[in-house]
């Protein structure tokens, strides 16, 4: 089994290496709040001496309601992410929703991310792959872990082997998700870094009628379990005040709780990988 190491800026992701983190608020709400949040996250990861990538979303195209907050424009989002990179000195990953966006986003982001609902969109996958930037694919809630092989082949066909696969829960009945920890091991067999998205995995899709609910209290539970399995990275969304977040508040971690989680998960990762 190959063990591919993927570099995103100065951060390396590897299933056998030190666990790296990907984090940020669900969406850019305002420039001021976004910059303050990613600055604090960068401080937390550096204090813990853990590798990390910060996350940006200029548009949430998969909202439950047509009236839900979606974010900024692409132009504004790219301006803010460039400012965030100057402020933090950190690498960034950004969501891509349509093929035409890939090349433009690649000019600012260090890694492109394909949302779970779009992971089988061949034109989108190939457009992201052809930028030459690392690609993080969120595994669709409707896919079995072995089905990500077909996505990997698509990206490889474009000559890109900087691939991350992120587990974010599988549909389990109406309005519920479940994480199969065996699935993490199955996906690791393909050789590419595997990430657990612990906050999206505790969503309750459509549970609040016109928006998605969730239970963020269980996100650290899944994070600890994944660290024990031994994965390349942990993805989570964080917000200064999840109760007032404009997107994914019910499943986001409070920024004040992040230092403790990073410390615990880092120690578990060291034990799991015998460092």
matplotlib code that plots the C-alpha trace (Angstrom):
import matplotlib.pyplot as plt

x = [0.0, 1.4, 1.4, 1.2, 2.3, 0.5, 1.9, -0.5, 1.7, 4.0, 1.6, 2.1, -0.8, 0.1, -1.8, 1.4, 2.6, 1.6, -2.1, -2.8, -5.8, -8.2, -10.4, -12.3, -15.9, -18.5, -18.7, -17.2, -19.9, -18.1, -14.5, -13.9, -15.3, -13.6, -10.2, -10.5, -11.5, -8.8, -6.2, -7.2, -7.2, -3.7, -2.5, -4.1, -2.4, 0.9, 0.8, 0.1, 2.8, 0.5, 0.4, -2.7, -4.6, -7.3, -10.6, -12.6, -16.0, -17.2, -20.6, -22.7, -24.5, -26.1, -28.3, -31.7, -33.7, -33.6, -33.7, -30.6, -27.4, -24.9, -21.9, -20.0, -19.2, -16.3, -14.4, -14.9, -14.2, -10.8, -9.9, -10.6, -8.7, -5.7, -5.9, -6.3, -3.1, -1.2, -2.5, -1.8, 0.9, -1.1, -2.2, -5.9, -8.4, -11.5, -14.7, -15.3, -18.9, -18.6, -15.9, -15.3, -14.4, -11.5, -8.8, -9.7, -9.8, -6.5, -4.8, -5.4, -6.1, -3.4, -5.9, -9.3, -12.2, -15.1, -18.3, -19.8, -22.9, -20.7, -18.1, -19.4, -19.6, -16.9, -16.4, -16.0, -13.5, -11.4, -11.4, -10.0, -7.5, -6.2, -5.2, -2.4, -3.3, -4.0, -7.7, -9.6, -12.7, -15.5, -17.0, -20.7, -23.2, -24.5, -21.2, -19.7, -16.0, -14.8, -16.6, -14.1, -11.7, -13.6, -13.1, -9.4, -9.0, -10.7, -8.2, -5.3, -6.4, -5.6, -2.0, -2.8, -1.8, -2.1, -5.4, -7.1, -10.3, -12.5, -15.2, -18.1, -20.7, -23.1, -26.9, -28.5, -32.3, -34.0, -32.2, -29.3, -25.7, -23.4, -19.6, -18.3, -14.8, -14.0, -14.6, -11.6, -9.4, -10.9, -10.2, -6.6, -6.0, -6.0, -2.9, -4.0, -4.4, -7.8, -9.4, -12.3, -14.7, -16.1, -18.4, -20.3, -20.6, -22.9, -25.3, -29.0, -29.9, -33.2, -33.9, -34.9, -37.4, -35.9, -32.3, -30.0, -29.6, -26.9, -25.3, -21.8, -21.3, -20.6, -18.0, -15.1, -16.3, -15.9, -12.6, -11.2, -12.3, -10.7, -7.4, -7.4, -7.9, -5.0, -5.9, -4.0, -6.0, -9.0, -11.4, -13.8, -15.7, -15.3, -17.2, -16.8, -20.6, -22.1, -25.6, -25.4, -23.6, -25.2, -24.5, -24.0, -24.1, -25.7, -22.7, -19.9, -17.4, -17.1, -13.8, -13.1, -13.2, -10.7, -7.5, -8.6, -9.8, -6.5, -4.5, -6.5, -6.5, -2.8, -2.0, -4.2, -2.6, 0.9, -0.2, -1.9, 1.1, 3.6, 5.5]
y = [0.0, 3.4, 6.2, 9.4, 12.6, 15.7, 19.2, 22.2, 25.2, 24.3, 21.7, 18.0, 15.5, 11.8, 8.9, 7.9, 11.4, 13.9, 14.7, 18.0, 20.2, 22.0, 24.6, 27.8, 29.2, 27.6, 30.7, 34.2, 36.2, 39.6, 40.4, 41.6, 38.5, 36.1, 37.6, 37.6, 34.0, 32.6, 34.7, 33.1, 29.6, 30.1, 31.2, 28.0, 25.6, 27.3, 27.3, 23.5, 23.1, 21.3, 21.6, 23.2, 24.7, 27.3, 27.1, 29.7, 29.5, 32.5, 30.8, 28.1, 26.8, 23.8, 25.6, 24.1, 27.3, 29.8, 32.6, 31.3, 33.3, 32.2, 34.4, 36.9, 37.1, 35.2, 38.4, 39.6, 36.1, 36.0, 39.5, 38.5, 35.2, 37.0, 39.4, 36.4, 34.8, 38.0, 38.2, 34.6, 33.4, 30.2, 28.0, 28.1, 25.7, 27.0, 25.4, 25.2, 24.8, 25.1, 24.2, 27.8, 28.8, 26.4, 28.3, 31.6, 30.2, 28.4, 31.8, 32.5, 29.2, 26.6, 23.7, 23.4, 21.6, 19.8, 19.8, 16.4, 16.8, 17.6, 14.9, 12.9, 15.9, 14.9, 18.3, 19.9, 17.2, 17.5, 21.3, 21.3, 18.6, 20.4, 23.4, 21.3, 22.4, 19.8, 18.7, 17.8, 15.8, 15.6, 12.1, 12.3, 11.2, 8.8, 7.0, 3.8, 4.3, 2.1, 4.3, 7.1, 5.1, 6.3, 9.9, 9.3, 7.9, 11.0, 13.3, 11.0, 11.0, 14.8, 14.1, 15.3, 13.1, 15.6, 14.2, 14.2, 12.3, 13.6, 11.6, 13.7, 11.1, 8.9, 9.2, 7.0, 7.2, 10.6, 13.6, 11.7, 10.8, 8.2, 7.7, 4.2, 4.1, 1.1, 3.3, 5.4, 2.3, 1.2, 4.6, 4.6, 1.6, 3.8, 5.4, 9.0, 11.1, 10.5, 13.3, 13.2, 16.2, 15.8, 18.8, 18.1, 14.5, 15.5, 17.5, 16.7, 17.6, 19.5, 18.9, 22.5, 22.6, 25.3, 24.7, 22.0, 21.1, 19.2, 18.4, 19.8, 18.1, 14.8, 16.3, 15.8, 12.2, 11.4, 13.3, 11.2, 8.0, 9.0, 10.0, 6.5, 4.9, 7.0, 9.5, 12.2, 15.1, 16.4, 19.0, 21.0, 24.3, 26.8, 30.0, 32.6, 32.2, 29.2, 30.2, 33.3, 31.7, 32.4, 28.8, 25.5, 26.9, 23.8, 21.6, 24.2, 24.2, 27.2, 28.9, 28.9, 25.1, 24.6, 24.7, 21.8, 19.7, 20.3, 19.3, 16.1, 15.0, 15.7, 13.5, 10.7, 10.9, 10.6, 7.5, 5.9, 6.5, 5.6, 8.9]
z = [0.0, -1.0, 1.6, -0.4, 1.4, 0.2, 0.9, 1.2, 1.6, 4.5, 5.9, 5.1, 5.2, 5.6, 7.1, 9.0, 9.8, 12.5, 12.4, 10.7, 11.2, 8.7, 10.3, 9.9, 10.1, 7.9, 5.7, 5.4, 7.2, 7.4, 6.7, 10.3, 12.0, 9.5, 9.9, 13.7, 13.7, 11.4, 13.3, 16.5, 15.0, 13.6, 17.1, 18.6, 16.2, 16.4, 20.2, 20.0, 17.4, 15.1, 11.3, 9.9, 7.0, 7.4, 5.6, 3.6, 1.9, -0.1, -1.0, 0.6, -2.4, -0.7, 1.8, 2.8, 2.2, -0.7, 1.9, 3.9, 4.1, 1.4, 1.8, -0.3, -4.0, -5.5, -6.0, -2.5, -1.1, -2.9, -1.7, 1.9, 1.7, 0.3, 3.3, 5.6, 4.2, 4.8, 8.3, 9.4, 7.0, 6.8, 3.8, 2.9, 1.4, -0.4, -1.7, -5.4, -6.6, -10.4, -12.9, -14.1, -10.6, -10.2, -12.0, -10.4, -6.9, -7.4, -7.8, -4.1, -2.3, -1.6, -1.9, -3.6, -1.9, -3.5, -1.5, -0.6, -2.7, -5.7, -5.4, -8.4, -10.7, -13.2, -14.9, -11.4, -10.2, -13.4, -13.4, -9.8, -10.6, -13.7, -11.7, -10.2, -6.7, -4.0, -4.0, -0.9, -1.8, 0.7, 0.4, -0.4, 2.3, -0.3, -1.1, 0.4, 1.4, -1.5, -4.0, -3.5, -5.7, -8.8, -7.7, -7.1, -10.6, -12.1, -10.4, -11.3, -14.9, -15.0, -13.7, -10.2, -7.3, -4.5, -3.2, 0.2, 1.0, 3.8, 5.6, 6.7, 7.6, 5.7, 5.5, 8.1, 7.8, 7.5, 9.0, 10.5, 9.7, 11.0, 10.7, 10.0, 11.5, 9.5, 6.4, 7.4, 7.2, 3.9, 2.4, 3.7, 1.6, -1.5, -0.1, 0.0, 3.2, 4.9, 6.9, 9.3, 9.3, 12.8, 12.7, 9.5, 10.6, 13.5, 11.3, 11.3, 7.7, 7.4, 11.1, 11.8, 8.9, 6.8, 7.9, 9.1, 12.7, 14.5, 17.8, 18.2, 21.5, 19.7, 17.4, 19.9, 20.4, 16.7, 16.6, 19.4, 17.7, 14.4, 16.1, 17.7, 14.3, 13.0, 10.2, 8.3, 9.6, 11.4, 9.9, 12.0, 11.7, 14.5, 15.3, 18.1, 18.9, 17.2, 18.4, 16.2, 13.2, 9.9, 8.7, 10.4, 13.9, 15.5, 14.5, 14.8, 17.7, 19.9, 19.3, 23.0, 23.1, 20.3, 22.3, 24.6, 21.6, 19.7, 22.7, 23.4, 19.7, 19.3, 22.3, 21.0, 17.6, 19.1, 20.9, 17.9, 15.7, 18.4, 18.5]

ax = plt.figure().add_subplot(projection="3d")
ax.plot(x, y, z, "-o")
ax.set_aspect("equal")
plt.show()
